[in-house]
Amino acid sequence: MTAPWMAPSGVVYLTLFFLSGVACFSTIPRARTFDDAELRYGLVGLLATTGIWSVLKTAFFIVPDPLREATYTVGLVFGFATVWVWLYFASAYTGRQLHKNTVLRRVSVGVFLAVVLIKLTNPIHRLYFTTGELATPFRHLAINHGLIHWISTSLSYVLAAIGLFMIFELYFE
C-alpha cells in the first residue's frame, strides 16, 4: 500500500489532524491552572481525549498494515470518550450538577463500557466496521461502517448536542 502522505491531499489531511492533537496537548498546562476543580478536570479531560483521538487518527494512516485496524479501533474509543468528557465539562461550566449525579454517572459508565466493548470485539463479530483498500483521494485502508457504528455515532451527536444546549442556554441567560 502506498503511503498516504505521498499525495498532497494526504499531507494536508495528516498535518491538520496531527496539528490539532498538538494544539490540544499544548493547551493542557494552561487549562490545569483553572481554580475551579470540576471545570479544570473537564477541560483537561476534553483536551486530552481530543488530542489522543486526533493523534491516533493521524497514526492510523502512518502505522504499518497489521496495526492500522487496532489503531483505528483505539481511536474510536477515545473519540467516544471525548463526548462523555464534553458532557462533564459542559455540566461543570454551566454550573449544573449533572456530572455529580451518581445515577447518571453509573448509567453513563455502563453505556460507555458497552459501546467500547462492542468496538473492541469488532474483530470477532465485524458488526461495527469492516475494512478494504481504496486508492482515492490517496491509497489507504478504508473503513466500511456497519449499523452499530451509526447507532453509536448518532448517540454521540445527540450527547454532544446536549452539551452545546447547556452552554448556549447559559449564554442566552
Secondary structure per residue as TSV (DSSP state, phi and psi in degrees):
chain	resnum	aa	ss	phi	psi
A	1	M	-	360.0	131.6
A	2	T	-	-69.6	140.3
A	3	A	-	-65.5	133.8
A	4	P	G	-65.5	-25.8
A	5	W	G	-73.8	-4.4
A	6	M	G	-76.6	-25.0
A	7	A	S	-89.0	143.2
A	8	P	H	-55.9	-40.5
A	9	S	H	-65.1	-34.1
A	10	G	H	-66.9	-40.2
A	11	V	H	-61.9	-45.8
A	12	V	H	-62.8	-47.5
A	13	Y	H	-58.1	-52.0
A	14	L	H	-65.8	-40.1
A	15	T	H	-62.7	-44.9
A	16	L	H	-64.2	-43.3
A	17	F	H	-65.7	-43.4
A	18	F	H	-64.5	-45.3
A	19	L	H	-65.2	-32.9
A	20	S	H	-62.4	-43.9
A	21	G	H	-62.8	-44.3
A	22	V	H	-62.0	-41.3
A	23	A	H	-61.4	-43.0
A	24	C	H	-61.1	-49.6
A	25	F	H	-64.3	-36.4
A	26	S	H	-72.3	-18.8
A	27	T	H	-94.5	-6.8
A	28	I	H	-60.0	-43.6
A	29	P	H	-56.8	-38.5
A	30	R	H	-67.6	-42.2
A	31	A	H	-63.9	-29.6
A	32	R	T	-71.5	-8.5
A	33	T	T	-90.3	-5.3
A	34	F	-	-63.1	138.8
A	35	D	S	-71.9	-40.3
A	36	D	-	-71.8	113.4
A	37	A	H	-60.8	-43.2
A	38	E	H	-66.8	-41.5
A	39	L	H	-64.4	-42.2
A	40	R	H	-61.6	-47.7
A	41	Y	H	-60.1	-44.4
A	42	G	H	-63.7	-46.4
A	43	L	H	-68.9	-43.2
A	44	V	H	-62.8	-43.5
A	45	G	H	-61.5	-41.3
A	46	L	H	-64.8	-45.2
A	47	L	H	-65.5	-40.7
A	48	A	H	-67.2	-48.8
A	49	T	H	-66.9	-38.7
A	50	T	H	-65.8	-41.8
A	51	G	H	-63.3	-43.8
A	52	I	H	-63.6	-45.1
A	53	W	H	-58.4	-44.3
A	54	S	H	-65.4	-42.2
A	55	V	H	-66.6	-40.1
A	56	L	H	-66.4	-33.9
A	57	K	H	-63.3	-39.4
A	58	T	H	-66.8	-47.3
A	59	A	H	-61.1	-33.3
A	60	F	H	-51.4	-37.3
A	61	F	H	-85.9	-15.1
A	62	I	H	-102.5	-36.4
A	63	V	S	-65.6	154.5
A	64	P	-	-65.0	159.1
A	65	D	H	-47.0	-46.5
A	66	P	H	-62.3	-21.3
A	67	L	H	-100.3	-8.6
A	68	R	H	-62.4	-47.9
A	69	E	H	-64.1	-41.3
A	70	A	H	-64.8	-40.8
A	71	T	H	-61.9	-42.9
A	72	Y	H	-61.4	-44.2
A	73	T	H	-64.0	-45.0
A	74	V	H	-64.0	-37.4
A	75	G	H	-61.6	-39.0
A	76	L	H	-60.5	-40.7
A	77	V	H	-63.3	-46.7
A	78	F	H	-69.3	-34.7
A	79	G	H	-61.4	-42.2
A	80	F	H	-69.3	-37.8
A	81	A	H	-62.5	-34.3
A	82	T	H	-57.2	-38.8
A	83	V	H	-63.0	-42.9
A	84	W	H	-69.3	-38.3
A	85	V	H	-67.4	-35.9
A	86	W	H	-58.1	-45.1
A	87	L	H	-63.0	-42.1
A	88	Y	H	-58.8	-49.6
A	89	F	H	-60.2	-46.9
A	90	A	H	-61.6	-40.6
A	91	S	H	-64.6	-45.9
A	92	A	H	-66.3	-42.8
A	93	Y	H	-63.5	-37.0
A	94	T	T	-89.7	1.9
A	95	G	T	80.2	10.4
A	96	R	-	-78.0	169.7
A	97	Q	-	-113.9	12.7
A	98	L	G	-57.7	-38.5
A	99	H	G	-69.9	-11.2
A	100	K	G	-101.5	-11.4
A	101	N	-	-69.6	116.0
A	102	T	H	-61.0	-42.7
A	103	V	H	-63.9	-47.4
A	104	L	H	-61.5	-39.5
A	105	R	H	-63.9	-43.8
A	106	R	H	-65.8	-43.1
A	107	V	H	-62.7	-43.0
A	108	S	H	-60.9	-46.1
A	109	V	H	-62.7	-41.3
A	110	G	H	-61.4	-46.6
A	111	V	H	-65.1	-44.8
A	112	F	H	-58.2	-50.1
A	113	L	H	-65.2	-36.1
A	114	A	H	-63.4	-45.5
A	115	V	H	-67.6	-40.8
A	116	V	H	-62.5	-40.9
A	117	L	H	-60.4	-42.3
A	118	I	H	-63.3	-41.9
A	119	K	H	-64.3	-45.5
A	120	L	H	-70.6	-26.3
A	121	T	T	-93.4	8.4
A	122	N	H	-55.3	-36.6
A	123	P	H	-58.5	-22.3
A	124	I	H	-85.0	-49.0
A	125	H	H	-100.4	-23.0
A	126	R	-	56.5	28.2
A	127	L	-	-90.7	-19.5
A	128	Y	S	-83.9	-46.6
A	129	F	E	-160.2	159.1
A	130	T	E	-124.7	168.7
A	131	T	E	-124.1	157.8
A	132	G	E	-162.8	164.6
A	133	E	E	-99.8	135.5
A	134	L	E	-123.7	154.1
A	135	A	-	-105.9	-11.6
A	136	T	S	-119.2	145.1
A	137	P	S	-74.2	-9.4
A	138	F	S	-151.4	158.3
A	139	R	-	-67.5	125.0
A	140	H	E	-159.2	164.3
A	141	L	E	-78.6	115.4
A	142	A	E	-91.8	143.5
A	143	I	E	-104.8	128.0
A	144	N	E	-107.8	109.2
A	145	H	E	-80.2	140.8
A	146	G	-	-97.0	179.7
A	147	L	H	-58.6	-40.4
A	148	I	H	-63.3	-36.3
A	149	H	H	-60.0	-46.0
A	150	W	H	-69.2	-32.0
A	151	I	H	-66.5	-46.3
A	152	S	H	-62.3	-42.1
A	153	T	H	-65.2	-40.7
A	154	S	H	-60.8	-44.5
A	155	L	H	-58.8	-43.2
A	156	S	H	-59.5	-44.6
A	157	Y	H	-69.4	-36.3
A	158	V	H	-63.6	-46.1
A	159	L	H	-64.6	-41.0
A	160	A	H	-62.3	-39.0
A	161	A	H	-65.0	-36.1
A	162	I	H	-62.2	-43.5
A	163	G	H	-61.6	-43.2
A	164	L	H	-62.5	-41.8
A	165	F	H	-57.7	-45.3
A	166	M	H	-58.2	-43.6
A	167	I	H	-72.1	-43.4
A	168	F	H	-62.2	-39.6
A	169	E	H	-61.3	-41.2
A	170	L	H	-61.2	-44.8
A	171	Y	H	-66.0	-34.1
A	172	F	H	-71.6	-26.8
A	173	E	-	-75.0	360.0
